[in-house]
Amino acid sequence: MTKLVIGDLDIFYLSYDEPNKEEHWANLLQKFPYAKRVDGVKGFDNAHKECARQSDTDRFITIDGDNIVDEKFFNIELSFPEDTDLKNSVISWSAKNIVNGLVYGNGGIKCWPKHVVNNMRTHEAAPRNNIAAQVDFCWNINYVQMNNVYSHVYNNGS
């Protein structure tokens, strides 16, 4: 089994212009005071690459600026079968949308391998001949979807 301890990874709060970003940042620091922040970087691709650049760990966590995270998240330890390709996979947790109560991956917590982020080209940086990647780059990345929900997305701030 391959073990992954969330609290041992760099955790980045990714914000841009979310109306509640300062309140959510303060909330995160109360739960995980070692969190790092990437704020105001234009573009999904650039912001995630900045997290990879600043990360001191081979994998890192991103928490979007419109998220409130359950403090239980920071204490979880994950075990994966040896045949799981974690080296090249993004681990994704769904979030609960507070507007409609739906649970899905968009806006949820993600755990990224640095080399995957450095090599990915998200929708705004996708090649013109790759229509699927221009719509959503996730079709070109291997995801390991987790079933637990550890955050709520407050996407009704603007």
Secondary structure as a PSIPRED ss2 file (coil, helix, strand):
# PSIPRED VFORMAT (PSIPRED V4.0)

   1 M C   1.000  0.000  0.000
   2 T E   0.000  0.000  1.000
   3 K E   0.000  0.000  1.000
   4 L E   0.000  0.000  1.000
   5 V E   0.000  0.000  1.000
   6 I H   0.000  1.000  0.000
   7 G H   0.000  1.000  0.000
   8 D H   0.000  1.000  0.000
   9 L C   1.000  0.000  0.000
  10 D E   0.000  0.000  1.000
  11 I E   0.000  0.000  1.000
  12 F E   0.000  0.000  1.000
  13 Y E   0.000  0.000  1.000
  14 L E   0.000  0.000  1.000
  15 S E   0.000  0.000  1.000
  16 Y C   1.000  0.000  0.000
  17 D C   1.000  0.000  0.000
  18 E C   1.000  0.000  0.000
  19 P C   1.000  0.000  0.000
  20 N C   1.000  0.000  0.000
  21 K H   0.000  1.000  0.000
  22 E H   0.000  1.000  0.000
  23 E H   0.000  1.000  0.000
  24 H H   0.000  1.000  0.000
  25 W H   0.000  1.000  0.000
  26 A H   0.000  1.000  0.000
  27 N H   0.000  1.000  0.000
  28 L H   0.000  1.000  0.000
  29 L H   0.000  1.000  0.000
  30 Q H   0.000  1.000  0.000
  31 K H   0.000  1.000  0.000
  32 F C   1.000  0.000  0.000
  33 P C   1.000  0.000  0.000
  34 Y C   1.000  0.000  0.000
  35 A C   1.000  0.000  0.000
  36 K E   0.000  0.000  1.000
  37 R E   0.000  0.000  1.000
  38 V E   0.000  0.000  1.000
  39 D E   0.000  0.000  1.000
  40 G C   1.000  0.000  0.000
  41 V C   1.000  0.000  0.000
  42 K C   1.000  0.000  0.000
  43 G C   1.000  0.000  0.000
  44 F H   0.000  1.000  0.000
  45 D H   0.000  1.000  0.000
  46 N H   0.000  1.000  0.000
  47 A H   0.000  1.000  0.000
  48 H H   0.000  1.000  0.000
  49 K H   0.000  1.000  0.000
  50 E H   0.000  1.000  0.000
  51 C H   0.000  1.000  0.000
  52 A H   0.000  1.000  0.000
  53 R H   0.000  1.000  0.000
  54 Q H   0.000  1.000  0.000
  55 S C   1.000  0.000  0.000
  56 D C   1.000  0.000  0.000
  57 T C   1.000  0.000  0.000
  58 D C   1.000  0.000  0.000
  59 R E   0.000  0.000  1.000
  60 F E   0.000  0.000  1.000
  61 I E   0.000  0.000  1.000
  62 T E   0.000  0.000  1.000
  63 I E   0.000  0.000  1.000
  64 D E   0.000  0.000  1.000
  65 G C   1.000  0.000  0.000
  66 D C   1.000  0.000  0.000
  67 N E   0.000  0.000  1.000
  68 I E   0.000  0.000  1.000
  69 V E   0.000  0.000  1.000
  70 D C   1.000  0.000  0.000
  71 E H   0.000  1.000  0.000
  72 K H   0.000  1.000  0.000
  73 F H   0.000  1.000  0.000
  74 F H   0.000  1.000  0.000
  75 N H   0.000  1.000  0.000
  76 I C   1.000  0.000  0.000
  77 E E   0.000  0.000  1.000
  78 L E   0.000  0.000  1.000
  79 S E   0.000  0.000  1.000
  80 F E   0.000  0.000  1.000
  81 P C   1.000  0.000  0.000
  82 E C   1.000  0.000  0.000
  83 D C   1.000  0.000  0.000
  84 T C   1.000  0.000  0.000
  85 D C   1.000  0.000  0.000
  86 L H   0.000  1.000  0.000
  87 K H   0.000  1.000  0.000
  88 N H   0.000  1.000  0.000
  89 S E   0.000  0.000  1.000
  90 V E   0.000  0.000  1.000
  91 I E   0.000  0.000  1.000
  92 S E   0.000  0.000  1.000
  93 W E   0.000  0.000  1.000
  94 S C   1.000  0.000  0.000
  95 A E   0.000  0.000  1.000
  96 K E   0.000  0.000  1.000
  97 N E   0.000  0.000  1.000
  98 I C   1.000  0.000  0.000
  99 V C   1.000  0.000  0.000
 100 N C   1.000  0.000  0.000
 101 G C   1.000  0.000  0.000
 102 L C   1.000  0.000  0.000
 103 V E   0.000  0.000  1.000
 104 Y E   0.000  0.000  1.000
 105 G C   1.000  0.000  0.000
 106 N C   1.000  0.000  0.000
 107 G C   1.000  0.000  0.000
 108 G C   1.000  0.000  0.000
 109 I C   1.000  0.000  0.000
 110 K E   0.000  0.000  1.000
 111 C E   0.000  0.000  1.000
 112 W E   0.000  0.000  1.000
 113 P E   0.000  0.000  1.000
 114 K H   0.000  1.000  0.000
 115 H H   0.000  1.000  0.000
 116 V H   0.000  1.000  0.000
 117 V H   0.000  1.000  0.000
 118 N H   0.000  1.000  0.000
 119 N H   0.000  1.000  0.000
 120 M C   1.000  0.000  0.000
 121 R C   1.000  0.000  0.000
 122 T C   1.000  0.000  0.000
 123 H H   0.000  1.000  0.000
 124 E H   0.000  1.000  0.000
 125 A H   0.000  1.000  0.000
 126 A C   1.000  0.000  0.000
 127 P C   1.000  0.000  0.000
 128 R C   1.000  0.000  0.000
 129 N C   1.000  0.000  0.000
 130 N C   1.000  0.000  0.000
 131 I H   0.000  1.000  0.000
 132 A H   0.000  1.000  0.000
 133 A H   0.000  1.000  0.000
 134 Q H   0.000  1.000  0.000
 135 V H   0.000  1.000  0.000
 136 D C   1.000  0.000  0.000
 137 F H   0.000  1.000  0.000
 138 C H   0.000  1.000  0.000
 139 W H   0.000  1.000  0.000
 140 N H   0.000  1.000  0.000
 141 I C   1.000  0.000  0.000
 142 N E   0.000  0.000  1.000
 143 Y E   0.000  0.000  1.000
 144 V E   0.000  0.000  1.000
 145 Q E   0.000  0.000  1.000
 146 M E   0.000  0.000  1.000
 147 N C   1.000  0.000  0.000
 148 N C   1.000  0.000  0.000
 149 V C   1.000  0.000  0.000
 150 Y C   1.000  0.000  0.000
 151 S E   0.000  0.000  1.000
 152 H E   0.000  0.000  1.000
 153 V E   0.000  0.000  1.000
 154 Y C   1.000  0.000  0.000
 155 N C   1.000  0.000  0.000
 156 N C   1.000  0.000  0.000
 157 G C   1.000  0.000  0.000
 158 S C   1.000  0.000  0.000
